[in-house]
Protein backbone atom coordinates (compact mmCIF):
# COMPACT_ATOMS: atom_id res chain seq x y z
CA UNK A 1 0.00 0.00 0.00
CA UNK A 2 1.19 3.50 -0.71
CA UNK A 3 2.08 5.22 2.51
CA UNK A 4 0.49 8.52 1.58
CA UNK A 5 -1.70 10.21 -1.01
CA UNK A 6 1.00 10.89 -3.60
CA UNK A 7 -0.31 12.27 -6.89
CA UNK A 8 0.42 10.46 -10.14
CA UNK A 9 2.88 13.07 -11.30
CA UNK A 10 4.98 12.40 -8.22
CA UNK A 11 4.56 8.60 -8.26
CA UNK A 12 7.14 6.13 -9.50
CA UNK A 13 5.40 4.24 -12.29
CA UNK A 14 7.54 1.09 -11.95
CA UNK A 15 6.52 0.82 -8.28
CA UNK A 16 2.82 1.07 -9.18
CA UNK A 17 3.26 -1.47 -11.99
CA UNK A 18 4.91 -4.01 -9.67
CA UNK A 19 2.45 -3.36 -6.86
CA UNK A 20 -0.49 -3.66 -9.25
CA UNK A 21 0.86 -6.92 -10.66
CA UNK A 22 1.17 -8.50 -7.23
CA UNK A 23 -2.32 -7.30 -6.31
CA UNK A 24 -3.70 -9.03 -9.39
CA UNK A 25 -1.79 -12.24 -8.63
CA UNK A 26 -2.79 -12.09 -4.95
CA UNK A 27 -6.47 -12.35 -5.91
CA UNK A 28 -5.68 -15.69 -7.57
CA UNK A 29 -4.69 -17.21 -4.24
CA UNK A 30 -7.83 -16.00 -2.50
CA UNK A 31 -9.96 -17.20 -5.41
CA UNK A 32 -8.32 -20.61 -5.03
CA UNK A 33 -9.05 -20.59 -1.29
CA UNK A 34 -12.72 -19.94 -1.91
CA UNK A 35 -13.38 -21.98 -5.05
CA UNK A 36 -10.83 -24.76 -5.62
CA UNK A 37 -12.09 -28.24 -4.80
CA UNK A 38 -9.09 -29.24 -2.66
CA UNK A 39 -8.20 -25.87 -1.09
CA UNK A 40 -9.50 -26.93 2.33
CA UNK A 41 -8.15 -30.48 2.28
CA UNK A 42 -4.78 -30.63 0.46
CA UNK A 43 -1.48 -28.76 0.41
CA UNK A 44 -0.94 -27.42 -3.13
CA UNK A 45 2.83 -27.18 -2.48
CA UNK A 46 3.36 -30.78 -1.39
CA UNK A 47 5.51 -32.32 -4.15
CA UNK A 48 4.19 -35.77 -3.30
CA UNK A 49 0.53 -34.99 -3.98
CA UNK A 50 0.28 -31.81 -6.09
CA UNK A 51 0.32 -31.24 -9.83
CA UNK A 52 2.56 -28.82 -11.70
CA UNK A 53 -0.24 -26.36 -12.42
CA UNK A 54 -1.63 -26.45 -8.89
CA UNK A 55 1.86 -25.96 -7.45
CA UNK A 56 2.46 -22.97 -9.74
CA UNK A 57 -0.95 -21.47 -8.90
CA UNK A 58 -0.05 -21.35 -5.22
CA UNK A 59 3.70 -20.70 -5.62
CA UNK A 60 3.39 -17.63 -7.85
CA UNK A 61 1.30 -15.95 -5.15
CA UNK A 62 4.25 -16.29 -2.75
CA UNK A 63 5.62 -13.13 -4.35
CA UNK A 64 2.66 -11.00 -3.31
CA UNK A 65 2.98 -10.46 0.45
CA UNK A 66 6.74 -9.77 0.63
CA UNK A 67 6.66 -7.39 -2.34
CA UNK A 68 3.55 -5.74 -0.90
CA UNK A 69 5.35 -5.18 2.43
CA UNK A 70 8.66 -4.23 0.77
CA UNK A 71 6.98 -1.56 -1.36
CA UNK A 72 5.12 -0.28 1.69
CA UNK A 73 8.50 0.45 3.23
CA UNK A 74 9.74 2.12 0.04
CA UNK A 75 6.61 4.27 -0.13
CA UNK A 76 6.99 5.19 3.54
CA UNK A 77 10.47 6.53 2.78
CA UNK A 78 9.22 8.58 -0.17
CA UNK A 79 6.32 9.95 1.84
CA UNK A 80 8.69 10.99 4.63
CA UNK A 81 10.62 13.21 2.22
CA UNK A 82 7.69 15.65 2.24
CA UNK A 83 7.38 15.76 6.05
CA UNK A 84 9.46 16.57 9.07
CA UNK A 85 10.75 13.49 10.97
CA UNK A 86 8.14 14.10 13.67
CA UNK A 87 5.32 14.35 11.12
CA UNK A 88 6.48 11.22 9.24
CA UNK A 89 6.75 9.21 12.45
CA UNK A 90 3.35 10.35 13.70
CA UNK A 91 1.70 9.43 10.40
CA UNK A 92 3.25 5.95 10.36
CA UNK A 93 2.28 5.42 13.98
CA UNK A 94 -1.36 6.38 13.42
CA UNK A 95 -1.63 4.49 10.16
CA UNK A 96 -0.15 1.38 11.74
CA UNK A 97 -2.84 1.25 14.41
CA UNK A 98 -5.46 2.08 11.79
CA UNK A 99 -4.40 -0.93 9.70
CA UNK A 100 -4.52 -3.26 12.71
CA UNK A 101 -8.07 -2.07 13.38
CA UNK A 102 -9.02 -2.57 9.71
CA UNK A 103 -7.60 -6.12 9.73
CA UNK A 104 -9.87 -7.04 12.63
CA UNK A 105 -12.98 -4.97 11.93
CA UNK A 106 -13.22 -4.94 8.12
CA UNK A 107 -10.99 -7.58 6.52
CA UNK A 108 -11.76 -10.46 8.90
CA UNK A 109 -15.53 -10.36 8.19
CA UNK A 110 -14.77 -10.03 4.48
CA UNK A 111 -12.80 -13.26 4.69
CA UNK A 112 -15.14 -15.17 6.96
CA UNK A 113 -18.59 -13.55 6.47
CA UNK A 114 -18.98 -14.27 10.18
CA UNK A 115 -20.27 -11.03 11.67
CA UNK A 116 -20.08 -12.51 15.17
CA UNK A 117 -16.27 -12.49 14.87
CA UNK A 118 -15.94 -16.06 16.11
CA UNK A 119 -12.66 -16.37 14.22
CA UNK A 120 -10.45 -13.29 13.90
CA UNK A 121 -7.76 -13.66 11.23
CA UNK A 122 -4.52 -11.71 11.56
CA UNK A 123 -2.57 -11.66 8.29
CA UNK A 124 -0.57 -9.26 6.15
CA UNK A 125 -2.40 -6.04 7.08
CA UNK A 126 -1.84 -6.83 10.76
CA UNK A 127 1.87 -7.36 10.06
CA UNK A 128 2.12 -4.16 7.99
CA UNK A 129 0.37 -2.21 10.74
CA UNK A 130 2.80 -3.30 13.45
CA UNK A 131 5.74 -2.88 11.09
CA UNK A 132 4.71 0.74 10.43
CA UNK A 133 4.55 1.36 14.17
CA UNK A 134 8.08 -0.04 14.60
CA UNK A 135 9.23 1.93 11.55
CA UNK A 136 7.84 5.11 13.11
CA UNK A 137 10.10 4.50 16.10
CA UNK A 138 13.24 3.32 14.29
CA UNK A 139 13.14 6.01 11.60
CA UNK A 140 13.24 8.70 14.28
CA UNK A 141 16.68 7.37 15.26
CA UNK A 142 18.23 7.23 11.77
CA UNK A 143 17.91 5.86 8.27
CA UNK A 144 20.96 3.67 8.96
CA UNK A 145 19.30 2.19 12.04
CA UNK A 146 16.27 1.14 9.98
CA UNK A 147 18.48 -0.57 7.42
CA UNK A 148 20.61 -2.36 10.04
CA UNK A 149 17.58 -3.62 11.96
CA UNK A 150 15.97 -4.77 8.71
CA UNK A 151 19.04 -6.79 7.73
CA UNK A 152 19.31 -8.35 11.20
CA UNK A 153 15.64 -9.37 11.21
CA UNK A 154 15.63 -10.80 7.68
CA UNK A 155 18.93 -12.66 7.98
CA UNK A 156 18.70 -13.60 11.64
CA UNK A 157 15.17 -14.59 12.57
CA UNK A 158 15.63 -18.18 11.38
CA UNK A 159 18.06 -18.66 14.27
CA UNK A 160 14.99 -19.41 16.38
CA UNK A 161 14.44 -22.55 14.29
CA UNK A 162 17.71 -23.96 15.62
CA UNK A 163 16.58 -24.00 19.24
CA UNK A 164 13.62 -25.62 21.05
CA UNK A 165 10.62 -23.42 21.75
CA UNK A 166 10.22 -22.04 25.29
CA UNK A 167 8.29 -24.32 27.61
CA UNK A 168 6.50 -21.47 29.38
CA UNK A 169 3.16 -20.86 27.60
CA UNK A 170 3.40 -17.06 27.70
CA UNK A 171 6.99 -16.96 26.46
CA UNK A 172 6.11 -19.46 23.73
CA UNK A 173 3.13 -17.38 22.60
CA UNK A 174 5.19 -14.18 22.51
CA UNK A 175 7.85 -15.92 20.41
CA UNK A 176 5.16 -17.15 17.99
CA UNK A 177 3.50 -13.74 17.66
CA UNK A 178 6.75 -11.91 16.97
CA UNK A 179 8.94 -14.51 15.22
CA UNK A 180 7.66 -18.00 14.47
CA UNK A 181 3.86 -18.05 13.95
CA UNK A 182 2.85 -20.36 11.12
CA UNK A 183 -0.82 -20.67 11.99
CA UNK A 184 -1.12 -20.10 15.71
CA UNK A 185 -4.73 -20.21 16.97
CA UNK A 186 -5.37 -18.59 20.34
CA UNK A 187 -8.72 -19.19 22.09
CA UNK A 188 -10.33 -16.06 23.53
CA UNK A 189 -13.36 -17.93 24.85
CA UNK A 190 -15.26 -21.11 24.18
CA UNK A 191 -16.43 -19.97 20.75
CA UNK A 192 -14.08 -17.11 19.83
CA UNK A 193 -10.63 -17.69 18.36
CA UNK A 194 -7.80 -15.58 16.99
CA UNK A 195 -5.66 -16.99 14.18
CA UNK A 196 -2.18 -15.45 14.03
CA UNK A 197 -0.82 -16.33 10.59
CA UNK A 198 1.79 -13.60 10.14
CA UNK A 199 4.58 -13.40 12.72
CA UNK A 200 5.30 -9.69 13.03
CA UNK A 201 9.05 -9.09 13.05
CA UNK A 202 10.17 -11.08 9.98
CA UNK A 203 7.74 -8.93 7.96
CA UNK A 204 8.99 -5.83 9.77
CA UNK A 205 12.47 -6.69 8.48
CA UNK A 206 11.16 -6.80 4.91
CA UNK A 207 9.45 -3.42 5.32
CA UNK A 208 12.64 -1.93 6.76
CA UNK A 209 14.62 -3.16 3.74
CA UNK A 210 12.06 -1.52 1.45
CA UNK A 211 12.51 1.70 3.41
CA UNK A 212 16.26 1.26 2.92
CA UNK A 213 16.13 1.15 -0.87
CA UNK A 214 13.76 4.12 -0.83
CA UNK A 215 16.88 6.28 -0.75
CA UNK A 216 17.55 5.18 -4.33
CA UNK A 217 14.28 6.84 -5.37
CA UNK A 218 14.65 10.20 -3.68
CA UNK A 219 14.72 13.35 -5.78
CA UNK A 220 18.03 13.90 -7.52
CA UNK A 221 19.20 10.29 -7.37
CA UNK A 222 20.52 9.26 -10.79
CA UNK A 223 18.21 6.87 -12.63
CA UNK A 224 21.08 4.86 -14.12
CA UNK A 225 22.68 4.44 -10.70
CA UNK A 226 19.36 3.30 -9.24
CA UNK A 227 18.91 0.80 -12.05
CA UNK A 228 22.44 -0.52 -11.59
CA UNK A 229 21.93 -0.88 -7.85
CA UNK A 230 18.68 -2.77 -8.31
CA UNK A 231 20.18 -5.10 -10.92
CA UNK A 232 23.23 -5.88 -8.77
CA UNK A 233 21.41 -6.34 -5.47
CA UNK A 234 18.55 -8.24 -7.11
CA UNK A 235 20.93 -10.63 -8.87
CA UNK A 236 22.97 -11.21 -5.71
CA UNK A 237 19.76 -11.88 -3.77
CA UNK A 238 18.70 -14.55 -6.27
CA UNK A 239 22.17 -16.13 -6.11
CA UNK A 240 21.93 -16.17 -2.33
CA UNK A 241 18.60 -17.98 -2.55
CA UNK A 242 20.08 -20.63 -4.84
CA UNK A 243 23.11 -21.07 -2.58
CA UNK A 244 21.00 -21.39 0.56
CA UNK A 245 18.72 -23.98 -1.08
CA UNK A 246 21.67 -26.04 -2.30
CA UNK A 247 23.50 -25.91 1.03
CA UNK A 248 20.22 -26.77 2.81
CA UNK A 249 21.43 -25.89 6.31
CA UNK A 250 20.07 -22.46 7.25
CA UNK A 251 17.37 -20.05 6.15
CA UNK A 252 14.22 -22.17 6.24
CA UNK A 253 12.54 -23.97 9.15
CA UNK A 254 11.96 -27.10 7.04
CA UNK A 255 15.05 -28.52 5.29
CA UNK A 256 14.61 -29.19 1.58
CA UNK A 257 13.46 -32.74 1.00
CA UNK A 258 15.05 -34.79 -1.76
CA UNK A 259 13.16 -37.28 -3.92
CA UNK A 260 14.10 -39.92 -6.46
CA UNK A 261 12.21 -37.90 -9.04
CA UNK A 262 13.48 -34.90 -11.01
CA UNK A 263 10.11 -33.12 -11.14
CA UNK A 264 9.45 -33.52 -7.42
CA UNK A 265 12.96 -32.29 -6.66
CA UNK A 266 12.31 -29.22 -8.80
CA UNK A 267 9.12 -28.47 -6.89
CA UNK A 268 10.84 -29.11 -3.55
CA UNK A 269 13.60 -26.65 -4.46
CA UNK A 270 11.08 -23.81 -4.67
CA UNK A 271 8.88 -24.97 -1.79
CA UNK A 272 10.05 -22.55 0.89
CA UNK A 273 8.29 -21.43 4.06
CA UNK A 274 6.08 -18.35 3.97
CA UNK A 275 4.76 -18.62 7.53
CA UNK A 276 6.86 -16.94 8.80
CA UNK A 277 8.76 -15.64 5.74
CA UNK A 278 12.06 -17.51 5.90
CA UNK A 279 15.31 -16.03 4.64
CA UNK A 280 15.12 -18.37 1.66
CA UNK A 281 11.54 -17.31 0.93
CA UNK A 282 12.48 -13.64 1.20
CA UNK A 283 15.47 -13.94 -1.13
CA UNK A 284 13.44 -15.97 -3.63
CA UNK A 285 10.78 -13.26 -3.86
CA UNK A 286 12.60 -9.95 -3.35
CA UNK A 287 15.46 -10.70 -5.74
CA UNK A 288 13.17 -10.89 -8.79
CA UNK A 289 11.19 -7.91 -7.46
CA UNK A 290 14.27 -5.68 -7.57
CA UNK A 291 15.11 -6.86 -11.08
CA UNK A 292 11.54 -6.09 -12.12
CA UNK A 293 11.80 -2.55 -10.73
CA UNK A 294 15.04 -2.02 -12.62
CA UNK A 295 13.69 -3.27 -15.93
CA UNK A 296 10.29 -1.52 -15.89
CA UNK A 297 11.23 2.01 -14.87
CA UNK A 298 10.79 3.39 -18.39
CA UNK A 299 8.34 0.77 -19.61
CA UNK A 300 4.94 1.96 -20.83
CA UNK A 301 2.34 -0.05 -22.70
CA UNK A 302 -1.28 -1.05 -22.27
CA UNK A 303 -0.43 -3.78 -19.75
CA UNK A 304 1.66 -1.53 -17.51
CA UNK A 305 -1.00 1.17 -17.64
CA UNK A 306 -3.65 -1.32 -16.53
CA UNK A 307 -1.58 -2.82 -13.72
CA UNK A 308 -0.56 0.63 -12.51
CA UNK A 309 -4.24 1.43 -11.87
CA UNK A 310 -4.49 -1.43 -9.37
CA UNK A 311 -1.11 -0.48 -7.92
CA UNK A 312 -2.12 3.12 -7.29
CA UNK A 313 -5.02 2.14 -4.97
CA UNK A 314 -3.93 -1.18 -3.42
CA UNK A 315 -5.69 -0.77 -0.07
CA UNK A 316 -9.01 -0.02 -1.77
CA UNK A 317 -8.55 -3.01 -4.07
CA UNK A 318 -7.43 -5.31 -1.25
CA UNK A 319 -10.45 -4.70 0.95
CA UNK A 320 -13.19 -4.87 -1.67
CA UNK A 321 -11.80 -7.92 -3.50
CA UNK A 322 -12.51 -10.08 -0.42
CA UNK A 323 -16.13 -8.94 -0.31
CA UNK A 324 -16.54 -9.44 -4.05
CA UNK A 325 -15.13 -12.98 -3.98
CA UNK A 326 -17.04 -13.99 -0.87
CA UNK A 327 -20.33 -12.59 -2.21
CA UNK A 328 -19.80 -14.60 -5.38
CA UNK A 329 -19.05 -17.63 -3.20
CA UNK A 330 -22.43 -17.27 -1.48
CA UNK A 331 -24.21 -17.15 -4.85
CA UNK A 332 -22.41 -20.23 -6.13
CA UNK A 333 -22.88 -21.99 -2.77
CA UNK A 334 -26.67 -21.88 -3.05
CA UNK A 335 -26.66 -22.36 -6.84
CA UNK A 336 -24.83 -25.68 -6.47
CA UNK A 337 -27.34 -27.15 -4.04
CA UNK A 338 -25.98 -26.34 -0.60
CA UNK A 339 -28.47 -25.16 2.02
CA UNK A 340 -28.48 -23.04 5.16
CA UNK A 341 -27.44 -26.11 7.16
CA UNK A 342 -24.05 -25.96 5.41
CA UNK A 343 -23.31 -22.26 5.96
CA UNK A 344 -21.28 -22.33 9.16
CA UNK A 345 -17.74 -23.45 8.44
CA UNK A 346 -14.39 -22.57 10.01
CA UNK A 347 -12.76 -20.34 8.98
CA UNK A 348 -14.91 -19.35 5.97
CA UNK A 349 -18.70 -19.38 6.07
CA UNK A 350 -20.33 -20.77 2.91
CA UNK A 351 -17.17 -22.79 2.16
CA UNK A 352 -17.70 -26.51 2.93
CA UNK A 353 -14.67 -28.75 2.56
CA UNK A 354 -16.48 -30.68 -0.17
CA UNK A 355 -17.26 -27.57 -2.22
CA UNK A 356 -15.29 -26.40 -5.22
CA UNK A 357 -14.20 -26.67 -8.82
CA UNK A 358 -11.13 -27.49 -10.87
CA UNK A 359 -8.41 -24.98 -11.70
CA UNK A 360 -9.86 -23.82 -15.07
CA UNK A 361 -12.99 -22.54 -13.27
CA UNK A 362 -10.84 -20.98 -10.55
CA UNK A 363 -8.84 -19.06 -13.16
CA UNK A 364 -12.02 -17.94 -14.92
CA UNK A 365 -13.48 -16.60 -11.66
CA UNK A 366 -10.18 -14.89 -10.83
CA UNK A 367 -10.01 -13.15 -14.19
CA UNK A 368 -13.62 -12.03 -13.89
CA UNK A 369 -13.13 -10.65 -10.38
CA UNK A 370 -10.00 -8.69 -11.32
CA UNK A 371 -11.67 -7.30 -14.44
CA UNK A 372 -14.73 -6.29 -12.41
CA UNK A 373 -12.56 -4.28 -10.03
CA UNK A 374 -10.76 -2.31 -12.74
CA UNK A 375 -13.31 0.49 -13.18
CA UNK A 376 -13.86 1.00 -9.42
CA UNK A 377 -10.08 1.19 -8.94
CA UNK A 378 -9.72 3.61 -11.85
CA UNK A 379 -12.47 5.80 -10.37
CA UNK A 380 -10.89 5.81 -6.91
CA UNK A 381 -7.43 6.54 -8.32
CA UNK A 382 -8.79 9.65 -10.08
CA UNK A 383 -10.70 10.63 -6.95
CA UNK A 384 -7.51 10.51 -4.86
CA UNK A 385 -5.65 12.56 -7.46
CA UNK A 386 -8.29 15.30 -7.42
CA UNK A 387 -9.16 15.49 -3.72
CA UNK A 388 -7.21 16.32 -0.61
CA UNK A 389 -9.37 15.11 2.28
CA UNK A 390 -7.29 13.92 5.25
CA UNK A 391 -8.85 10.44 5.29
CA UNK A 392 -7.59 9.67 1.79
CA UNK A 393 -4.09 9.26 3.25
CA UNK A 394 -5.34 6.21 5.15
CA UNK A 395 -6.97 4.28 2.29
RONU-927839 format. One record per residue (C-alpha): z, x, y. Coordinates in steps of 0.1 Angstrom, whole numbers, plus 2048, in hexadecimal, padded with zeros to 3 digits. Each point is the difference from the previous one (the first is absolute). Layout:
ZXY/...
***
This chain:
800800800/7F980C823/820809811/7F77F0821/7E67EA811/7E681B807/7DF7F380E/7E08077EE/7F481981A/81F8157F9/7FF7FC7DA/7F48197E7/7E47EF7ED/8038157E1/8257F67FD/7F77DB803/7E48057E6/8178107E7/81C7E8806/7E87E27FD/7F280E7E0/8238037F0/8097DD80C/7E17F27EF/8088137E0/8247F6801/7F77DB7FD/7EF8087DF/82280A7F1/8117E180C/7E37EA7F4/8048117DE/8257F8800/7FA7DC807/7E17F97EB/7FA81A7E4/8087F37DE/81581E7F6/810809821/8227F37F6/80080D7DC/7EE8227FF/7FF821812/7DD80680E/806825802/80B8067DC/7E48157F1/8097F37DD/7F97DB808/7EB7FE820/7DB800806/7ED817818/7F97E4818/8237F27FF/80F823805/7E980681E/8087DD80F/82580A802/7FC825806/7E97FD81F/81B7EB811/81981E7FC/7EF80D820/80B7E3815/825803805/802825807/7E3800818/80E7E1811/821811805/7F082280A/7EA7EF81A/81F7ED80D/80F822808/7E080C810/7FF7E1816/824804809/7F982380D/7E27F3815/8147E380E/81C81880A/7E8813816/8007E3819/8277FD801/81E815808/81380C7E1/81B7E6806/7E67E4802/7ED80C7E1/8218027EC/80C7DF80C/7DF7EF7F6/80080F7DE/8247F77FA/7FA7DB80A/7E07FE7ED/80F80F7E1/81B7E57FF/7E67E5808/7EB80B7E2/81E7FF7E8/8077DC80C/7DB7F77FB/80080E7DD/81D7E97F7/7F97E1814/7DA7FE801/7F08167E5/8187F87E3/7F97DB801/7DB807804/8028147DF/8177E97ED/7FB7DD811/8257FC7F8/80F7F3821/8238027F1/7FD826800/80C8047DC/7ED8207FD/7FD81781F/7E581A7FC/804821814/7DF813800/7EA814818/80A7EE821/8258067F8/7F98257FA/7EB802820/81B7EF814/81C8187F5/7E881D804/7F97F6824/8267FF807/8048237F2/7E180B813/8107F2820/81E8177FA/7EE81F7F4/7E57FF81B/81B80181B/80A8237F3/7DD80F7FE/7DD7FD7F3/80781F7EA/81E7EF7F1/7EC7E27F5/7E68167EF/81A8157EE/8147E27F4/7DF7F07F4/7F681E7EC/8238037F0/8007DB7F6/7DD8007F2/8038217ED/8247FE7F7/80A7DD7F6/7F48047DC/81D8197FB/8157E17F9/7EB7FA7E1/80D8217F1/8247F5800/8137E27F0/8067E2816/8247FC80E/8177ED7E9/8127EE81C/7EE7DF806/801802826/7F4824801/7E47F77E7/7F57E2815/7FF815820/7EB81A7EF/7E87E67F3/7FD7EF823/7F9820812/7EE8167E6/7F97F47DD/7FB7DA800/7E37F57E8/8097DC7FD/8257FD806/80D7DC7FF/8217F9810/8127DF7FA/80E7F081F/80D7E17EE/7FA7ED7E0/7DE7F580B/7F681781D/7F28237FA/7F281C815/7E48157F2/7FE823810/7DE80E7F7/7FB81A81B/81A81C802/803807825/801825806/7E180C7EC/7EC7E7816/81280D81F/7F38237F7/7DC7F37FF/8047EF822/80F81F80F/7E18147F3/7EA7E7811/813804820/7FB8267FC/7DA7FE7FF/8017E981D/80081F816/7DD8077F5/7F57DF810/811804822/7EB80081F/7EF821806/80180C7DC/7DE80D7F6/7EE7E97E8/7F181D7EC/8228107FB/80F7DF7F5/7E37FB7E7/8058237F3/8267FB7FC/7FB7E07ED/7E680F7E9/81581E7F8/8217EE7FC/7F07E37ED/7EE8187E8/8208157FA/8137E07F9/7E77F57E6/8028237F0/8267FD7FF/7FE7DF7EE/7E980F7E6/81681E7FB/8207EB7FD/7EF7E97E6/7F481E7EC/821812801/8127DF7F7/82380C809/80A7F3822/7F57E5818/8007E07EB/81D7EF7EE/7EB7FB7E1/7EF81F7F2/7DB7FB7F9/7FA7F57DD/7E480F7EB/7EB7EE7E7/7E68097E6/7E77ED814/7EC80D81E/7FF7DE812/8257F97FC/80782480C/7EB7F981F/8137E0807/8218117FA/7F781C818/7FE7E781D/81D7EA7F4/81B80C819/8207EE80B/7FF7EA81F/8237F37FD/80D815811/7E181380D/8028217ED/7F382080F/7E37FE7E8/7F87DC80B/80380A825/7E981E7FD/7E77EB7EB/7FD7E681B/805812821/7E981D7F9/7E17E97FE/80D7EC81E/7FF81F816/7DD8087F4/7F67DC808/80E803823/7ED820806/7DF7F37F3/8007DE812/80A809823/7DD7FC80E/7F47E77E6/7F47DE80C/7ED7E67EB/8047DC7F7/81A8097E4/816815817/7FF7E581B/80B7E57E7/81C8157F1/80C80A822/8067DC808/8197FD7E4/80F822809/8067F6824/8177E37F6/81080B7DF/8217EE804/7EF7DF808/7E98057E2/81D80B7E9/8157E1806/7E67E57FE/7EE80E7E2/81F7F97EA/8017DC80C/7DB7FC7FB/80080E7DC/81F7ED7F6/7F37DF80E/7E08057EC/8168077E2/8117DF803/7DF7EE802/7F38127E1/8217FB7EE/7FD7DA801/7DB8007FB/8038137DF/8197E77F1/82280D809/81A7E780B/820800816/81480B7E1/7EE821801/806808825/820814800/7F88247F4/810821809/7F6810817/7E27EB80A/8017DA7FF/7E07F07F2/7F981F7EC/8077FB7DB/7FD81E7E9/7E47EE7ED/7EC7F881F/7E281480C/7DC80B7FD/7EB81F7F8/7F881B819/7DE7F180C/8127E180D/81C81680F/7E5814813/7EF7E080C/8207F180D/809821811/7DE802811/8037DC80C/82380580D/7F781F814/7E17EF80E/8147E280A/818815814/7E5812814/7FB7E781C/8267FA805/805826802/7E3804818/80E7E4816/823810800/7F2823807/7EE7F281F/8207ED80A/8148207FF/7E6813815/8017E581B/8257F7802/81F814808/81D7EA7F4/81E8157F4/8007F17DD/7DD80C7F9/80E8237FC/8137F47E1/7E47EF7ED/
***
